[in-house]
Amino acid sequence: MVADNLDGWRSDPDAKPAEHHVFDASALEPQVAAPHSPANAAPVSSHAGTRIDVAYIGACTGAKLEDLRTAAALLRGRRVAKHVELLVAPASRHDQEIARKEGTLGALLNAGGQLLPNACGICAGYGDARFGENVTAISSTARNFKGRMGAASSQVYLGSPYTVAASAIEGRIADPRAYLSAGVS
């Protein structure tokens, strides 16, 4: 168990923390990173209303089983906006199979999602599944450097699976908290 291994860790006896921070996570607004760097993070309200063409829940950092469950919780019983393409690339075949068995994958596909292969794919700009010219996307991946996920003219925003799912439903970058406060099943 990890906790057991940490029992022996100690700071220097005379060490004093330079700073101490306390955060109320419930008061923090979801963050979205604007093109073309993850460092361009700002509250979702800074980008709310930006029309999207693609919502991408994929790759190793944004489509683990828990990420798929999170997105499915918002999408269950809903459909993505007519002009939005929802792309789903589970992090692994293992996660995909569990998601299929428990109904998570079905919820994503029933909402209008398209299943892509388990791979780096779009996130690393591999294969045929890349964003085209002038595409605006929101992605649950960790990187959005210019040209990485497709055409250099594509604009890729980064958000949590909740934010990506809410944005897919609304067809624009959206705050997922409205869906969460309505209760997600």
C-alpha positions as CSV (number, residue, x, y, z in Angstrom):
1,M,0.0,0.0,0.0
2,V,1.4,3.4,-0.9
3,A,0.5,5.0,2.4
4,D,2.7,2.5,4.2
5,N,5.7,3.5,2.1
6,L,5.2,7.2,3.0
7,D,5.3,6.6,6.8
8,G,9.1,7.0,6.8
9,W,9.1,10.2,4.9
10,R,10.0,13.2,6.9
11,S,11.0,16.8,6.3
12,D,14.2,18.3,7.7
13,P,13.6,19.0,11.4
14,D,14.3,22.7,10.9
15,A,12.3,23.1,7.6
16,K,9.6,25.7,7.6
17,P,7.1,25.8,4.8
18,A,7.5,29.0,2.7
19,E,3.8,29.3,2.2
20,H,0.6,27.5,3.1
21,H,-2.5,27.6,0.9
22,V,-6.0,26.6,1.6
23,F,-8.5,26.3,-1.3
24,D,-12.2,25.8,-1.3
25,A,-12.5,23.6,-4.4
26,S,-16.2,24.1,-4.6
27,A,-15.6,27.8,-5.2
28,L,-13.2,27.2,-8.1
29,E,-14.6,27.6,-11.6
30,P,-13.8,24.8,-14.1
31,Q,-10.7,25.7,-16.2
32,V,-10.3,25.7,-19.9
33,A,-7.0,26.1,-21.7
34,A,-7.2,28.2,-24.9
35,P,-5.2,27.5,-28.0
36,H,-2.2,26.9,-28.3
37,S,-0.9,26.0,-24.9
38,P,-2.1,24.2,-21.8
39,A,-0.6,27.2,-19.9
40,N,-3.4,29.4,-21.4
41,A,-5.8,28.2,-18.7
42,A,-8.6,30.5,-17.5
43,P,-12.1,30.0,-16.0
44,V,-14.6,28.4,-18.4
45,S,-16.6,31.7,-18.3
46,S,-13.7,33.3,-20.2
47,H,-14.5,31.1,-23.2
48,A,-18.1,30.2,-22.6
49,G,-20.1,30.6,-25.8
50,T,-17.3,29.8,-28.2
51,R,-18.8,27.6,-30.9
52,I,-17.2,24.2,-31.3
53,D,-17.2,21.7,-34.2
54,V,-15.7,18.8,-32.3
55,A,-15.7,17.5,-28.8
56,Y,-12.9,14.9,-28.2
57,I,-12.8,12.6,-25.2
58,G,-9.7,10.7,-25.9
59,A,-6.1,9.5,-25.4
60,C,-4.3,8.3,-22.3
61,T,-4.8,11.5,-20.2
62,G,-8.5,12.2,-21.0
63,A,-10.3,9.0,-21.7
64,K,-9.4,6.6,-18.8
65,L,-12.3,4.6,-17.5
66,E,-13.2,7.3,-14.9
67,D,-13.1,10.0,-17.6
68,L,-15.4,8.0,-19.8
69,R,-17.8,7.5,-16.8
70,T,-17.7,11.2,-16.0
71,A,-18.6,12.3,-19.6
72,A,-21.2,9.6,-19.8
73,A,-22.9,10.8,-16.6
74,L,-23.5,14.2,-18.3
75,L,-24.4,12.7,-21.7
76,R,-26.7,9.9,-20.5
77,G,-30.2,10.6,-21.9
78,R,-29.0,13.6,-23.9
79,R,-27.7,14.2,-27.5
80,V,-24.8,16.3,-28.7
81,A,-25.7,19.4,-30.7
82,K,-26.5,18.7,-34.3
83,H,-23.4,20.5,-35.6
84,V,-21.0,18.8,-33.2
85,E,-18.9,15.7,-33.8
86,L,-18.3,13.8,-30.5
87,L,-15.2,11.6,-30.9
88,V,-14.4,9.0,-28.2
89,A,-11.0,7.2,-28.1
90,P,-10.8,5.2,-24.8
91,A,-7.3,5.2,-23.2
92,S,-7.1,1.4,-23.5
93,R,-8.8,-1.7,-24.8
94,H,-9.3,-2.8,-21.2
95,D,-11.1,0.5,-20.2
96,Q,-13.1,0.3,-23.4
97,E,-14.3,-3.2,-22.6
98,I,-15.3,-2.3,-19.0
99,A,-17.1,0.8,-20.3
100,R,-18.9,-1.4,-22.8
101,K,-20.0,-4.0,-20.2
102,E,-21.2,-1.4,-17.7
103,G,-23.1,0.7,-20.2
104,T,-20.8,3.7,-20.1
105,L,-19.7,3.3,-23.7
106,G,-23.3,2.9,-24.8
107,A,-24.3,6.2,-23.1
108,L,-21.5,8.0,-25.0
109,L,-22.5,6.4,-28.4
110,N,-26.2,6.9,-27.8
111,A,-25.6,10.6,-27.3
112,G,-24.0,10.7,-30.7
113,G,-20.4,9.7,-30.0
114,Q,-18.2,8.0,-32.6
115,L,-15.8,5.4,-31.3
116,L,-12.2,5.7,-32.4
117,P,-9.4,3.2,-31.9
118,N,-7.5,3.1,-28.6
119,A,-4.3,5.0,-29.4
120,C,-2.7,8.4,-29.2
121,G,-4.5,9.2,-32.5
122,I,-5.8,12.7,-32.7
123,C,-3.9,13.8,-29.5
124,A,-0.5,13.2,-31.1
125,G,-1.7,13.9,-34.6
126,Y,-1.4,10.2,-35.8
127,G,-3.4,8.6,-38.5
128,D,-6.4,9.8,-40.5
129,A,-8.4,11.1,-37.6
130,R,-7.0,14.7,-37.3
131,F,-8.8,18.0,-37.0
132,G,-9.2,19.7,-40.4
133,E,-8.7,23.3,-41.4
134,N,-10.4,25.9,-39.2
135,V,-11.9,23.4,-36.8
136,T,-12.7,24.5,-33.3
137,A,-12.5,21.7,-30.8
138,I,-12.6,21.1,-27.1
139,S,-10.6,18.1,-25.9
140,S,-10.0,16.2,-22.7
141,T,-6.4,15.7,-23.7
142,A,-3.4,17.3,-22.1
143,R,-1.8,19.2,-25.0
144,N,-3.1,21.6,-27.6
145,F,0.0,23.0,-29.3
146,K,-0.6,24.5,-32.8
147,G,-0.8,21.9,-35.4
148,R,-0.4,19.0,-33.0
149,M,-3.9,17.6,-33.4
150,G,-4.4,18.5,-37.0
151,A,-4.3,21.6,-39.3
152,A,-2.4,24.6,-37.9
153,S,-5.6,26.6,-38.4
154,S,-7.5,24.4,-36.0
155,Q,-8.3,25.9,-32.6
156,V,-8.1,23.3,-29.8
157,Y,-9.3,24.1,-26.3
158,L,-8.7,21.8,-23.3
159,G,-11.2,21.0,-20.6
160,S,-12.2,18.2,-18.2
161,P,-14.4,15.4,-19.4
162,Y,-17.3,17.1,-17.7
163,T,-16.6,20.4,-19.6
164,V,-16.1,18.5,-22.9
165,A,-19.4,16.7,-22.4
166,A,-21.4,19.8,-21.5
167,S,-19.8,21.6,-24.5
168,A,-20.8,18.8,-26.8
169,I,-24.4,19.0,-25.7
170,E,-24.6,22.8,-26.1
171,G,-22.5,23.1,-29.2
172,R,-20.3,25.7,-27.6
173,I,-17.9,25.8,-24.7
174,A,-20.0,25.4,-21.6
175,D,-19.8,25.3,-17.9
176,P,-20.7,21.8,-16.7
177,R,-21.8,22.9,-13.3
178,A,-25.4,23.5,-14.5
179,Y,-25.6,19.9,-15.4
180,L,-24.0,18.8,-12.2
181,S,-26.4,20.9,-10.0
182,A,-29.4,19.4,-11.9
183,G,-28.1,16.0,-10.8
184,V,-26.4,13.5,-12.9
185,S,-27.5,9.9,-12.9
